[in-house]
Amino acid sequence: QVHFVESGGALVQPGGSLRLSCVASGFPFSSYDVAWYRQAPGKERELVATITSPGGNQYYVDSVKGRFTISRDNRNSASYLQMNSLKPEDTAVYYCNALAYFSQTYSKPLFTWGQGTQVTVSS
């Protein structure tokens, strides 16, 4: 059974930083590209960043370019999202997943979502 456990979310002031972690199990993590998504209150879930395996190529949505960095550790079936210069509009629940399909206009997650981790950016 596939599981994703996201952690690291918190309440942080604008301009602050957080590092989110995602530990996956139940599938061959190193064989899949991985993505972070987020869902803000009242909005649809959106793609934030992707990383190929073993990690040579990354993609970021325009709103987080230069502020967020995605990485992965295939040995530990984990992915990370380093978030710097956080803004109130980054407030959302953040999720990770493996990718069934990705292009810059469309992505499809492969598995059922985990519980996510709440990030709140507020003064």
GUTIGU-282117 format. One record per residue (C-alpha): residue number from 1; x, z, y. Coordinates in nm, 2 decimals, padded with zeros to 4 digits. Example, Ala and Ser with C-alpha at 12.3 -4.5 7.8 and 13.67 -1.06 7.14 Angstrom:
% residues 2
<atom><k>1</k><c1>01.23</c1><c3>00.78</c3><c2>-00.45</c2></atom>
<atom><k>2</k><c1>01.37</c1><c3>00.71</c3><c2>-00.11</c2></atom>
***
This chain:
% residues 123
<atom><k>1</k><c1>00.00</c1><c3>00.00</c3><c2>00.00</c2></atom>
<atom><k>2</k><c1>00.14</c1><c3>-00.10</c3><c2>00.34</c2></atom>
<atom><k>3</k><c1>00.18</c1><c3>00.17</c3><c2>00.60</c2></atom>
<atom><k>4</k><c1>00.31</c1><c3>00.17</c3><c2>00.96</c2></atom>
<atom><k>5</k><c1>00.39</c1><c3>00.50</c3><c2>01.13</c2></atom>
<atom><k>6</k><c1>00.45</c1><c3>00.47</c3><c2>01.50</c2></atom>
<atom><k>7</k><c1>00.59</c1><c3>00.76</c3><c2>01.71</c2></atom>
<atom><k>8</k><c1>00.76</c1><c3>00.84</c3><c2>02.03</c2></atom>
<atom><k>9</k><c1>00.47</c1><c3>00.80</c3><c2>02.28</c2></atom>
<atom><k>10</k><c1>00.43</c1><c3>01.05</c3><c2>02.55</c2></atom>
<atom><k>11</k><c1>00.31</c1><c3>01.11</c3><c2>02.91</c2></atom>
<atom><k>12</k><c1>00.59</c1><c3>00.99</c3><c2>03.14</c2></atom>
<atom><k>13</k><c1>00.62</c1><c3>00.94</c3><c2>03.52</c2></atom>
<atom><k>14</k><c1>00.64</c1><c3>00.59</c3><c2>03.67</c2></atom>
<atom><k>15</k><c1>01.00</c1><c3>00.47</c3><c2>03.65</c2></atom>
<atom><k>16</k><c1>01.07</c1><c3>00.67</c3><c2>03.33</c2></atom>
<atom><k>17</k><c1>01.18</c1><c3>00.57</c3><c2>02.99</c2></atom>
<atom><k>18</k><c1>01.06</c1><c3>00.61</c3><c2>02.63</c2></atom>
<atom><k>19</k><c1>01.18</c1><c3>00.49</c3><c2>02.29</c2></atom>
<atom><k>20</k><c1>00.91</c1><c3>00.42</c3><c2>02.04</c2></atom>
<atom><k>21</k><c1>00.98</c1><c3>00.41</c3><c2>01.67</c2></atom>
<atom><k>22</k><c1>00.79</c1><c3>00.24</c3><c2>01.38</c2></atom>
<atom><k>23</k><c1>00.86</c1><c3>00.31</c3><c2>01.02</c2></atom>
<atom><k>24</k><c1>00.71</c1><c3>00.07</c3><c2>00.77</c2></atom>
<atom><k>25</k><c1>00.66</c1><c3>00.10</c3><c2>00.39</c2></atom>
<atom><k>26</k><c1>00.49</c1><c3>-00.09</c3><c2>00.11</c2></atom>
<atom><k>27</k><c1>00.64</c1><c3>-00.43</c3><c2>00.17</c2></atom>
<atom><k>28</k><c1>00.98</c1><c3>-00.59</c3><c2>00.19</c2></atom>
<atom><k>29</k><c1>01.04</c1><c3>-00.52</c3><c2>00.56</c2></atom>
<atom><k>30</k><c1>01.36</c1><c3>-00.72</c3><c2>00.59</c2></atom>
<atom><k>31</k><c1>01.18</c1><c3>-01.04</c3><c2>00.49</c2></atom>
<atom><k>32</k><c1>00.94</c1><c3>-01.04</c3><c2>00.78</c2></atom>
<atom><k>33</k><c1>00.95</c1><c3>-01.09</c3><c2>01.16</c2></atom>
<atom><k>34</k><c1>00.81</c1><c3>-00.78</c3><c2>01.33</c2></atom>
<atom><k>35</k><c1>00.62</c1><c3>-00.73</c3><c2>01.65</c2></atom>
<atom><k>36</k><c1>00.50</c1><c3>-00.45</c3><c2>01.88</c2></atom>
<atom><k>37</k><c1>00.15</c1><c3>-00.48</c3><c2>02.03</c2></atom>
<atom><k>38</k><c1>-00.04</c1><c3>-00.26</c3><c2>02.27</c2></atom>
<atom><k>39</k><c1>-00.40</c1><c3>-00.19</c3><c2>02.36</c2></atom>
<atom><k>40</k><c1>-00.50</c1><c3>-00.05</c3><c2>02.69</c2></atom>
<atom><k>41</k><c1>-00.84</c1><c3>00.12</c3><c2>02.74</c2></atom>
<atom><k>42</k><c1>-01.12</c1><c3>-00.14</c3><c2>02.76</c2></atom>
<atom><k>43</k><c1>-00.88</c1><c3>-00.43</c3><c2>02.68</c2></atom>
<atom><k>44</k><c1>-00.79</c1><c3>-00.64</c3><c2>02.38</c2></atom>
<atom><k>45</k><c1>-00.48</c1><c3>-00.57</c3><c2>02.19</c2></atom>
<atom><k>46</k><c1>-00.19</c1><c3>-00.78</c3><c2>02.32</c2></atom>
<atom><k>47</k><c1>00.15</c1><c3>-00.88</c3><c2>02.19</c2></atom>
<atom><k>48</k><c1>00.44</c1><c3>-00.71</c3><c2>02.37</c2></atom>
<atom><k>49</k><c1>00.76</c1><c3>-00.82</c3><c2>02.18</c2></atom>
<atom><k>50</k><c1>00.88</c1><c3>-00.97</c3><c2>01.86</c2></atom>
<atom><k>51</k><c1>01.20</c1><c3>-00.98</c3><c2>01.67</c2></atom>
<atom><k>52</k><c1>01.31</c1><c3>-01.20</c3><c2>01.38</c2></atom>
<atom><k>53</k><c1>01.48</c1><c3>-01.07</c3><c2>01.07</c2></atom>
<atom><k>54</k><c1>01.77</c1><c3>-00.98</c3><c2>01.07</c2></atom>
<atom><k>55</k><c1>01.72</c1><c3>-00.96</c3><c2>01.44</c2></atom>
<atom><k>56</k><c1>01.88</c1><c3>-01.26</c3><c2>01.60</c2></atom>
<atom><k>57</k><c1>01.59</c1><c3>-01.38</c3><c2>01.82</c2></atom>
<atom><k>58</k><c1>01.35</c1><c3>-01.17</c3><c2>02.04</c2></atom>
<atom><k>59</k><c1>01.05</c1><c3>-01.26</c3><c2>02.24</c2></atom>
<atom><k>60</k><c1>00.89</c1><c3>-01.06</c3><c2>02.53</c2></atom>
<atom><k>61</k><c1>00.57</c1><c3>-01.10</c3><c2>02.71</c2></atom>
<atom><k>62</k><c1>00.65</c1><c3>-01.18</c3><c2>03.08</c2></atom>
<atom><k>63</k><c1>00.52</c1><c3>-00.84</c3><c2>03.20</c2></atom>
<atom><k>64</k><c1>00.78</c1><c3>-00.64</c3><c2>03.01</c2></atom>
<atom><k>65</k><c1>01.08</c1><c3>-00.88</c3><c2>03.03</c2></atom>
<atom><k>66</k><c1>01.39</c1><c3>-00.70</c3><c2>03.16</c2></atom>
<atom><k>67</k><c1>01.24</c1><c3>-00.36</c3><c2>03.10</c2></atom>
<atom><k>68</k><c1>01.17</c1><c3>-00.34</c3><c2>02.72</c2></atom>
<atom><k>69</k><c1>01.40</c1><c3>-00.40</c3><c2>02.43</c2></atom>
<atom><k>70</k><c1>01.29</c1><c3>-00.45</c3><c2>02.07</c2></atom>
<atom><k>71</k><c1>01.53</c1><c3>-00.38</c3><c2>01.78</c2></atom>
<atom><k>72</k><c1>01.51</c1><c3>-00.32</c3><c2>01.41</c2></atom>
<atom><k>73</k><c1>01.69</c1><c3>-00.14</c3><c2>01.13</c2></atom>
<atom><k>74</k><c1>01.62</c1><c3>-00.32</c3><c2>00.80</c2></atom>
<atom><k>75</k><c1>01.81</c1><c3>-00.06</c3><c2>00.60</c2></atom>
<atom><k>76</k><c1>01.55</c1><c3>00.20</c3><c2>00.71</c2></atom>
<atom><k>77</k><c1>01.25</c1><c3>-00.03</c3><c2>00.74</c2></atom>
<atom><k>78</k><c1>01.22</c1><c3>00.06</c3><c2>01.10</c2></atom>
<atom><k>79</k><c1>01.17</c1><c3>-00.10</c3><c2>01.44</c2></atom>
<atom><k>80</k><c1>01.21</c1><c3>00.04</c3><c2>01.79</c2></atom>
<atom><k>81</k><c1>01.09</c1><c3>-00.04</c3><c2>02.13</c2></atom>
<atom><k>82</k><c1>01.30</c1><c3>00.09</c3><c2>02.42</c2></atom>
<atom><k>83</k><c1>01.09</c1><c3>00.10</c3><c2>02.73</c2></atom>
<atom><k>84</k><c1>01.25</c1><c3>00.14</c3><c2>03.07</c2></atom>
<atom><k>85</k><c1>01.12</c1><c3>00.14</c3><c2>03.43</c2></atom>
<atom><k>86</k><c1>00.77</c1><c3>00.22</c3><c2>03.30</c2></atom>
<atom><k>87</k><c1>00.47</c1><c3>00.13</c3><c2>03.51</c2></atom>
<atom><k>88</k><c1>00.12</c1><c3>00.27</c3><c2>03.51</c2></atom>
<atom><k>89</k><c1>00.00</c1><c3>-00.07</c3><c2>03.37</c2></atom>
<atom><k>90</k><c1>00.21</c1><c3>00.00</c3><c2>03.06</c2></atom>
<atom><k>91</k><c1>-00.03</c1><c3>00.27</c3><c2>02.96</c2></atom>
<atom><k>92</k><c1>-00.17</c1><c3>00.19</c3><c2>02.62</c2></atom>
<atom><k>93</k><c1>-00.16</c1><c3>00.27</c3><c2>02.25</c2></atom>
<atom><k>94</k><c1>00.14</c1><c3>00.09</c3><c2>02.10</c2></atom>
<atom><k>95</k><c1>00.14</c1><c3>-00.05</c3><c2>01.75</c2></atom>
<atom><k>96</k><c1>00.39</c1><c3>-00.24</c3><c2>01.53</c2></atom>
<atom><k>97</k><c1>00.32</c1><c3>-00.49</c3><c2>01.25</c2></atom>
<atom><k>98</k><c1>00.48</c1><c3>-00.76</c3><c2>01.06</c2></atom>
<atom><k>99</k><c1>00.40</c1><c3>-01.12</c3><c2>01.17</c2></atom>
<atom><k>100</k><c1>00.21</c1><c3>-01.38</c3><c2>00.96</c2></atom>
<atom><k>101</k><c1>00.25</c1><c3>-01.63</c3><c2>01.24</c2></atom>
<atom><k>102</k><c1>00.40</c1><c3>-01.64</c3><c2>01.59</c2></atom>
<atom><k>103</k><c1>00.42</c1><c3>-01.88</c3><c2>01.88</c2></atom>
<atom><k>104</k><c1>00.43</c1><c3>-01.80</c3><c2>02.25</c2></atom>
<atom><k>105</k><c1>00.06</c1><c3>-01.87</c3><c2>02.27</c2></atom>
<atom><k>106</k><c1>-00.07</c1><c3>-01.72</c3><c2>01.95</c2></atom>
<atom><k>107</k><c1>00.04</c1><c3>-01.45</c3><c2>01.70</c2></atom>
<atom><k>108</k><c1>-00.12</c1><c3>-01.32</c3><c2>01.39</c2></atom>
<atom><k>109</k><c1>-00.04</c1><c3>-00.98</c3><c2>01.25</c2></atom>
<atom><k>110</k><c1>00.00</c1><c3>-00.96</c3><c2>00.87</c2></atom>
<atom><k>111</k><c1>-00.12</c1><c3>-00.61</c3><c2>00.78</c2></atom>
<atom><k>112</k><c1>-00.37</c1><c3>-00.35</c3><c2>00.86</c2></atom>
<atom><k>113</k><c1>-00.28</c1><c3>-00.15</c3><c2>01.18</c2></atom>
<atom><k>114</k><c1>-00.14</c1><c3>00.20</c3><c2>01.18</c2></atom>
<atom><k>115</k><c1>-00.26</c1><c3>00.47</c3><c2>01.41</c2></atom>
<atom><k>116</k><c1>-00.03</c1><c3>00.37</c3><c2>01.69</c2></atom>
<atom><k>117</k><c1>00.13</c1><c3>00.60</c3><c2>01.95</c2></atom>
<atom><k>118</k><c1>-00.01</c1><c3>00.67</c3><c2>02.29</c2></atom>
<atom><k>119</k><c1>00.20</c1><c3>00.59</c3><c2>02.60</c2></atom>
<atom><k>120</k><c1>00.07</c1><c3>00.72</c3><c2>02.93</c2></atom>
<atom><k>121</k><c1>00.25</c1><c3>00.64</c3><c2>03.25</c2></atom>
<atom><k>122</k><c1>00.12</c1><c3>00.85</c3><c2>03.54</c2></atom>
<atom><k>123</k><c1>00.24</c1><c3>01.07</c3><c2>03.82</c2></atom>
***
